[in-house]
Amino acid sequence: MRLTEAKLKEIIRQEVEYRLIESAIDDLIVEELKKMGINEGVEDDWKKKKKQLTRRKVLQFLVAAGAIGLGGAWVDSYIKADATERREMNSQWYDAVEAQKSAQKHAKGSSGAYEGPDFGDQGDYFSNLDFAGSIQDIKSLPEDSIGGQLSQFKVSGLPDLYISAEALLDKPIPKMKANSGKDALMFYQIKYQSANNKPQALMRLYKELVGIGQVGYSGIDVAMVVNDGGRPVRVLPPEWSILFHFITQEAANLSESDLTDFQNQIYDTELYRFYNTVGKGKQVALDSGYDLGSRALKSGRPDITAEQYRQAYPDDLAAHQGKHFFDIGFVAGTAGEEKPKVPR
């Protein structure tokens, strides 16, 4: 019998509570619990309406805009139940944990120990290899392909060139402490197969991908210079290539509905990032709110609120995804004040 995601989360919650009482918390379960987002909220009306937008429309907008406790566990009869019986009842969850352990073992290679260069030395290591014929360009990917869509959101300033995953199958991946790209892909495959919700699992990997080279709201240069048949070229790091390859490969195997779900999650994430972390996006949201607030004042409706506007216009991206800065502008506009500056 296949566990539903809700049932799996409930099992995890119960198990962690039991382990808290017994003071024997399994670090792996705790880590996975946090990743599962047990207390996640329910989609609001805006997000449901937003899914009606075409994927191309949202992507074009983003590219044009430059966006690129567990506390207080309680004691009850269930938590006090026999651990062996509970393990049998929840065997599918424990199978998933074993899959995680197996994935970690594969990531380290068959020897069980990483033998490649240190992460800090990977630039020197890869600069001594010749990747002629294996350098690919993000800009050559079809715009409508999942790869073309994903690549739009890499950290600004990083190169568009990357080493093909095929050329890395026998090379170490220092960031992952994997003795080969093949082992790294196996790690992702085992971990991914244990996930019940595939779009959500890919979304977690997507966040890892776009986080490469990201520190807070600024970026760091994690690119490397490698030899391309005698020509030095600046490329994205090998862990980017491996992760990018895996995500695009698995996304291509999703059903149409699951692929749409995955893409919508990406766009929601990037829209929120644009309006709340990118200077230009913050300004767009504030300007939009101020303009609409000023128009409401001129039309004799200074009493209207930003929330009322959102309810009436569920497809206004700035009003919904950039709510914080939109509201600052809207309130100033309806009060007849000068347009405020974007708060630092």
Helices and strands as residue ranges (DSSP letters): H 5-22, H 27-36, H 45-50, H 55-65, H 83-89, H 91-107, G 119-121, H 122-127, E 135-137, G 138-140, H 146-150, G 151-153, E 161-163, G 165-168, G 174-176, H 181-193, H 198-211, E 214-215, E 218-219, E 224-228, E 231-235, H 238-251, H 256-277, H 279-298, H 306-312, H 317-321, H 323-334
